Amino acid sequence: MAVITCIDDLKKIYHRRVPKMFYDYCETGSWSEQTFQENTSDFNDLYFRQRVAIDMTNRTTATKMLGQDVSMPVALAPVGLTGMQHADGEIHAARAAEKFGVPFTLSTLSICSIEDVAAATTKPFWFQVYTLTDDDFMQRLMDRARKANCSAIVITLDLQVQGQRHKDLKNGLSAPPKLTVRSIADMMTKVRWGLGMLQTKRRTFGNVVGHAKGVTNPSSLSSWTAEAFDHALDWNRVKELMDMWGGKVVLKGIMDPEDARRAAELGADAIVVSNHGGRQLDGTLSSIRMLPAILDEVGDKMEVYFDSGIRSGQDILKALALGANGVMIGRSWVYGLGAMGEAGVTKALEVLHKEMDTTMALCGHRDINEVDRKILHIPKNFAGDFES
C-alpha cells in the first residue's frame, strides 16, 4: 500500500480508481474555474507565526459544534452522488465520521437514503436540504430526517440557479448520469469500483426516487430536478423552511456580510461561509477572503463555519485562527472515499487532524479553542478591500 502523508496522496489513488465522470464531478468548478482554484490558492497568502519554548504537552483539538462534542472542529460537508464515488459511499463516510467523532452531513441527492445511513450508524447526523418548491415533499423529507434522529438540517441557499460546469456537461453528468460508450468503457477499466457497484443495490437517489411526486424511477428524476428548485427563493421562504424543521438549522452558502446578518436575524444556529466549492458563481472572491468580513458582522451572534478550498489541516487551522467556529470539508473526504472506502475517509481525517495538531503546537498553542488571529501573519489587503 502506498504511504499516505497528505490529502493529495489520496487524491492520486482516487483518480486511478473512480470513473472519470465521477472524478470530474468532484474535481470541477463552474465556468473558468477561477473561484474553484482561488479557494485553495488564497490560503497561501496567510502565513503562520512560529513560537518556541512553550509547553506542548496535553494538547487537545476537542470542542463543540452545534452543542455536540467533536474530536476536532470539522464536519463532513454534504456531497451529492457520493454513492457513485464508492458503492454505499454515504454509509462508509458516515461510519468513518462517527468513529472519528465528527459530524457527517447527508445530502438530499445522496444515493443511500436517510434510512440507510441511520440503520448503519448509532449517533445522530446532519441532513442537508435544498430550497425546493414542493412543500409536501419537503415536509415528508424533514419528517424522515426527524424520525432518523438527525440533529440538525443544513439548508443550501446558493443553488437556486445551477452554475454551468463544463466538465459535467461534456461527460453527461446529470441526475441520473447519462451513460455513453466512452463513459461505459472507462467504467469497465475501474475494476475495484465496478465490483463494489455490482454488489450493492443502492444505485439511485434514495431520498427522492419513490418519495417525490412523479419520481418513480431514475429516468423520471431529471424532469423533477429541472422544476424542483425554487427560483423565487427569498428570506421569507427560508424562514418557512426553518419553521418546517423546528430544530437546529445551519444556512449554507453565505458569501456576503449582509446575507450573514439576515441569517442571524432569522435565528439560524449557524451559517457556512461557502461558495459551493467554486461550483456556482465563478469570479466571486474565495471563501477564505470573505470569512473575516462575515465574522466581523455576525461572529458574536451565531456559530460561523467555513467551507471551500480546504486541502490540509493547515488550511483548517487558518480558518479557525481567523475566527471560524468550525469547518466543513468536501473534496478532501471524497478523495479518501473513492480511494479506499471507509478506511480512506478515516485516513483523510487522520491526515487533517495530524497536520492541524502539529501546526497548532508549532504556533505555540495546545488547545484549539484558544487559537486566534495572533498565530497568523495576515496581509493588510487580504480580506479584499475592493470598491463595491
N, C-alpha and C positions, 0 to 999 in steps of 0.2 A: 504494500500500500504506500502511496506517495506520502511524504512528510508534509503535513499541512500546518503552515505557520501563520497564514493570513487569509482573509476573505478571498483574495484574488486566486489563491490556490484552489479553493472550492469552485470558483467560477470557471476555471480551466477544465476541471473534471465535469462540471455541469454542461459546459459547451460540447464536450465529447459525447455525453450520454443522453441528451434530450434532443428530440427532433427540432430542426431549425425553426419551424413555425412557432413553437412554444418558447424556444430560446429568444427569438426575436421579439415575441410578445412581452417578455420580461425586460429585455435589453434594448428598449427603444424609447424615443421621445417623440413629441409632435413636431411637425414641420421641419425646420432646420436643425433641431435638437440643440439649439444654443442653451436653453434653460436646463435641459437634461444634463449637458456637460458641465455647466457652471454650478449646478447644485453640488457637484463633487469638487470641482477645482477651486471654488471660492473658499473652502476650508483652508487651503494652503496660504491664504493671506493672514491667518491667525497663527501666532507663534506662542509657544509656552515659555514661562519663566521657570528656570531650573532653580531649586533650592536644595541646600545641603545641611548636614549635621542636625537633622530633625528626627526624633524617634518615630520609626515607621512600623513598629510592632502593632499587632491587633487592629489591622486595617479592616474597614467594612465598606461594602457598596450597598448594603441593605437600606431600604427606605420604604415609602408608601406611594402608591398610585391609586387615585380614587378611593383612598382609605384602605386599600388592600396591601398587605405586606408583600414586598417583592425583593428578590435577591439582588437585583440591580434595577435602576430606573429605565427599563427597556421593555417595550411591548411589541409583539409581533403584529405588524400592520395588516389590514385586510388586503388580500390579493386574490382577484378573481381567477378562475380556471386553474387553481392550484392542483387540483386532482388530475390535471393533464400534464403537469410537470413531473409527477411521480404518481403511480397508482395509489389511491386513497390518501393523496397528499395532505389534505387538511387534517385528517386523523393523525398522521405521522407528526405534523407540525404541532398540533395541539398537545399531543403526548409529550413531546420534547419540551415545550414551553412549561407545561405543568410540572414536570420533573425538575426543571431548572429553577422554577419559582418566579416566572414572569408571565404576564397576561398574554393570551392568544386572542386575536380578533378574527372571527369568521366572516367572510364576505357573503353577501346575499347571492352573488353569482359564483358560488363555490360549486364544486362537483359533489362532494359529500354534503349531506343535508345537516341542518341543525341537530336533528335527532341522531344522525350517525355519529357526530362529534360528541354529543352529550353521552351517548352509550359507551363511548371509548375512553372517556375521561371521568375524573372523580371530583373536580373542582369547577367552579363557575368560570366561564369565559365571556369575552365581549362579543357582541354581534353588530356587524355593520349593515346599515340600510341606506338605500338611495332615496331621493326625493321623487317618489312616483305619484301618479295621478289617481291610481286605483285605491281608494280608501279601504275597500273591503279586503283586498289582498294585503295592504299594509297592516291593517288591524290583525288579520289572521297570522301574518308573519311575526308580528310582535307578540301575539299570544303564544305562538310556538316557541319563541325565544324565552318568554317568561316561564313557560312550562319546562323548558330545558335548563332553567335556573341560571340564565345569562345574567350577569351582574350589572351590565351597562350596555347601552347601544351607542354606536358611533355613526352619526348621520353625515354622509358625504355630501357637501354642498357645491362642489365645483364640477359637477358632471351634468348640469342642465343641458348643455350642448357639448357633444363629444368632439375633442380635438382630433385633427387629422394626423394619423400615424402612418407614414408612407410604407414602412415595412409590413405592417399588418394588412394594409390594402393589397400589396403585391403578393403576400403569402396566402391571402384568402382567409385570414384570421377574423372570424366573426363568431356570433353565438347562434347556432353551433358552428364550429370550424367548417369551411368548405374544402373538402379534400380534392386534390388534383393528382395527376400522375406523378408530378415531381415531388409533392409532399408525401405521398404514399411510398414512393421509392426511398425517400430519405428516412421515413419511419422504419422501414424494413432493415435499415442498417443499424438501428438503435436496439440491439437485441435485448439488453437488460430492461430497458424501458418497455419494450413490446411484450416481454414475458409477464411483467407486472400488470400491464393493462389487460392481458388475456385472463389473468387470474382474478380480476375484480369485476363486479357487476356495476360498479359506480362509474359511469362514463358520460353522464349528462348532468344538468344543473338541478341538483336535488332539492333546492329550496323553491324552485319555480315550476318545473315540469310536474304537472299533476296538481298544482296548487293555484296558479294564476289562471284566470278565466280564459278559456280558449287554448291554453298551452297544455296539450295532452301528450306531446312527444317532442323530441329535439327539433324536428323540422318546422314546427309551428312557433318556435321560440323567436326567430328573427323578426317576424312581424310584430310580436309583442314588444320586443325591446325598442323597436322603431317608434312606438307610440306611448310607451310606458313612462318615460322620463318627463318631468313636469317643467316645461319651458316657462311657465308663468310663476315659478317659484319666487316667493318673497318672504320677508321675515315673519309675516302673519302665518304663512303656511309652515314655516319652520316651527313656530310655537305650537301649531296644531299637532305636528308630528311628535314634538316633545311631550305634549299632554297625552297623546295617544299611548305613549310608552309609560309615563308616570313614574319612571325611576331615574337613575343616573344617566346623564347624556353628555357625550363628547361631540362637539361640532368640528368636523374635519374639512380643511380646505381654506383656512383663513390666511390671507396674504396682505391684509391692509388694516391699519390701526382702527379705522372707522368701523370695519366689519367686526373686529375683535370687540369693540365697545358695544355694538349691537348684540353680539352673542352674550356678553356679560349681563346686559340689561334684561335679556330673555331668561336668565337664570341657568344657563348651561353650567355644568360642573367643571368642564374643561374644554379647551379648544386645541386643535392641532394646526400649527403653522406649517402649511404644506401646499405645494403647487402640483400635487399629484405626481410627484417624481418626474416633473417635466413632460408629462404626457397630455397636458391640456393646453394652457395658454403658453405658447412659445414666445420668447422675447421678454418675459417678466423677470424680475430680479430673482436670484436664488433664494431659497427659503432661509438659509443661514444669514443672508444680508438683511432680510426683513424681520428676523427674530428680535433684534434689540428694540426697534420702534414699537413692535406689538407688545413686548414686555413692559415698556415704559407706559403704555396705555392701560393695560389690564393685568399686569403681573401681580398686583396686590389684591385683585378681585376674584381670581379663579386660577385653577391649575392650567399651565400653558405647556403643551407638549410640542415637540419638534419632529418633523418628518421631511425626507427628501435629501438624498445625496450621501447618506451615511454608509461608509465602507470600512470603517475601523473603529476600534474602541477610543482612539484619539479624537475622532470626529464626534463621538458621543460626549466625551469629556468637554470638548469645546462648546457644544450646545448647552450643556449643563452649566458650564462656567459663565456663559452669557446670561444665564438665569432660567433656562427651561427647567420645568419640574420633572421631565422625563422625555424620552424619545420613542418613536415608533420606527422600526426597521422593516423594510420590504424586500428589496432585491437581495440583501445580504443573507437572509434566511432562505429565500427561494434558491439561491445558488447551492446552499447546503442540501436542501431537499432534493433538488434534481441530481445532485452528485451522489448522495448516499442515503436518501430517505430520512427517517427519524434520526439516525446516527449523524447524518450530515447537518441537520438543524441543530442538534446538540453541539456538534463541533463548531459551528458558526457562533453560537452563544458563548462557548468556552473561549474562542479566539477573541471575541469582542470584550469579554469580561477581563481576560488577562491583559489585553492592551490598555483598557481603561484603568484597571487597578494599578498596573506598573507605572503608567504615566502620572496618575494621581500621586503616587508615592514620590516620584522624582520631582514633582512640583511642590512637595512639602506638605501633603495632606494625607490623613489616614481615615477620614470619614467623608463619604461622598456628599453628605448633607451640608458640609462646611465649605465645599468648593465654590468659589465665586470668581468674578472677573479679574481679581488680583493675580490669578495664575496665568493670565494671558497678556501678550503684547498685541494691542488692537490698533490698526491704522485709523487715523482720525476720520478718514472718509469711508470706512468700511461699511457702515450702515446705509450707504447710498444717499449722500446728501445731494439729491437731484432736484431741480425745479419741477414743480408739478403744474 
